[in-house]
Amino acid sequence: MTRKIIVYLGADHGGFALKEKIKGFLDKKGIKWVDLGNVKFVASDDYPDFVLPVAQAVAKKHQARGIVICRSGVGSCIAANKVKGVRAVNAVSEKMAEMSRRHNNTNVLCLGADYISFTQAKRIISKWIKTPFAGGRHARRIRKISSFENNK
């Protein structure tokens, strides 16, 4: 599908079922993944407990990406974006996923299990994984964000 990457996965109770399906989908695509939890369904768990380790793992590895799932994708996106070096997107369409990679070089994909089907998730993930970063003027913008992160 694309160069060899590793995808870190994380989901709370709201995204757990979708995450489990996504693992099989990634297997079929030959994409290596690591599940950072939750590894069992716990109705009272909290998304930051799984999203933040995914974001930290992605921030440490150049070839890594993350997929995190909660009910809306919003809380997961907010949490992931708190980690320096992470550019997370809550993509609800293939086009959003594509443009987030092409223009923003996103490295964490947030999904809202209550708003997209597994079929939609597969399409969004496929587009997000295979789309390269365009660079150029977009790289300048990413450097400005990184500079702000490094100087705050």
Legacy VTK file of the C-alpha trace (Angstrom):
# vtk DataFile Version 3.0
C-alpha trace
ASCII
DATASET POLYDATA
POINTS 152 float
0.000 0.000 0.000
2.821 2.383 0.902
6.297 2.287 2.378
6.654 0.090 5.430
5.091 1.805 8.376
3.854 0.710 11.742
0.421 1.748 12.957
-0.249 2.113 16.663
-3.870 1.571 17.654
-5.816 2.792 20.640
-9.482 3.003 21.597
-11.713 3.432 24.589
-14.981 1.570 25.137
-16.706 3.682 22.477
-14.227 2.703 19.778
-13.226 -0.744 20.980
-15.385 -2.792 18.569
-14.289 -0.731 15.556
-10.623 -1.019 16.581
-10.911 -4.792 16.724
-12.297 -4.863 13.168
-9.599 -2.482 11.954
-6.887 -4.893 13.130
-8.157 -7.533 10.720
-8.390 -4.972 7.928
-4.776 -3.886 8.487
-3.693 -7.538 8.528
-5.306 -8.061 5.115
-3.465 -5.007 3.787
-0.141 -6.286 5.160
0.226 -3.312 7.492
1.985 -3.969 10.787
0.109 -2.713 13.847
0.547 -2.588 17.605
-2.495 -2.374 19.872
-1.845 -0.049 22.813
-5.248 -0.660 24.327
-7.625 -1.072 25.596
-7.109 -4.789 24.930
-10.476 -5.742 26.414
-13.814 -3.971 26.574
-14.181 -1.903 29.753
-17.271 0.322 29.764
-15.777 2.797 32.242
-12.390 3.378 30.609
-11.155 6.798 29.445
-9.824 7.641 25.972
-6.740 9.600 27.168
-5.405 6.391 28.728
-5.081 4.866 25.242
-4.772 7.885 22.963
-1.809 9.482 24.724
0.400 6.337 24.561
-0.410 6.031 20.845
0.463 9.686 20.238
3.703 9.353 22.222
4.711 6.248 20.261
4.032 8.013 16.958
5.985 11.099 18.028
9.055 8.941 18.759
9.178 7.068 15.431
9.480 8.682 12.004
7.760 5.849 10.123
4.957 5.443 12.659
1.340 6.438 12.452
-1.528 6.098 14.868
-5.216 5.366 14.641
-7.300 6.188 17.688
-11.007 5.701 18.120
-13.610 6.987 20.530
-17.313 7.731 20.081
-16.967 11.067 18.240
-13.251 11.192 17.451
-13.155 14.684 18.945
-11.803 13.885 22.411
-9.202 11.565 20.936
-8.109 14.252 18.492
-7.801 16.875 21.227
-5.748 14.513 23.402
-3.468 13.331 20.582
-2.700 16.893 19.517
-1.356 17.663 23.005
1.686 15.489 22.273
4.580 17.381 20.719
5.202 16.235 17.148
1.724 14.862 16.602
-0.593 16.222 13.962
-3.909 14.477 14.465
-7.035 14.733 12.333
-10.601 13.695 13.035
-11.381 12.647 9.481
-14.967 11.805 8.611
-14.399 11.360 4.877
-11.818 10.033 2.467
-11.203 13.558 1.166
-10.485 14.891 4.660
-8.091 12.001 5.262
-6.353 12.599 1.944
-5.962 16.344 2.378
-4.821 15.981 5.973
-1.944 13.831 4.757
-1.196 15.807 1.587
-1.208 19.273 3.181
-0.737 18.715 6.916
1.337 15.521 7.055
-0.946 14.121 9.750
0.413 11.164 11.654
-2.557 10.269 13.866
-5.989 9.489 12.472
-8.908 9.893 14.870
-12.157 8.137 14.126
-15.612 8.533 15.645
-17.207 5.111 15.946
-20.675 6.628 16.378
-20.410 8.557 13.100
-18.771 6.235 10.595
-19.330 2.618 9.620
-16.618 0.002 9.355
-16.887 0.296 5.555
-16.315 4.052 5.767
-13.467 3.539 8.230
-11.722 1.169 5.815
-11.976 3.725 3.002
-10.770 6.583 5.207
-7.842 4.529 6.531
-6.839 3.334 3.062
-6.798 6.871 1.693
-4.946 8.192 4.742
-2.284 5.461 4.654
-1.523 5.736 0.943
-1.519 9.533 0.569
1.946 11.113 0.684
2.807 14.509 2.119
3.075 17.092 -0.681
5.838 19.120 0.940
6.555 22.488 -0.708
4.666 25.382 0.827
2.966 22.916 3.156
6.317 21.913 4.666
6.930 25.564 5.507
3.662 25.631 7.413
4.474 22.454 9.314
7.867 23.947 10.255
6.069 26.995 11.688
3.900 24.737 13.849
6.946 22.751 14.990
8.793 25.975 15.805
5.888 27.117 17.967
5.824 23.738 19.738
9.546 23.928 20.409
9.492 27.508 21.729
6.467 27.602 23.992
LINES 1 153
152 0 1 2 3 4 5 6 7 8 9 10 11 12 13 14 15 16 17 18 19 20 21 22 23 24 25 26 27 28 29 30 31 32 33 34 35 36 37 38 39 40 41 42 43 44 45 46 47 48 49 50 51 52 53 54 55 56 57 58 59 60 61 62 63 64 65 66 67 68 69 70 71 72 73 74 75 76 77 78 79 80 81 82 83 84 85 86 87 88 89 90 91 92 93 94 95 96 97 98 99 100 101 102 103 104 105 106 107 108 109 110 111 112 113 114 115 116 117 118 119 120 121 122 123 124 125 126 127 128 129 130 131 132 133 134 135 136 137 138 139 140 141 142 143 144 145 146 147 148 149 150 151
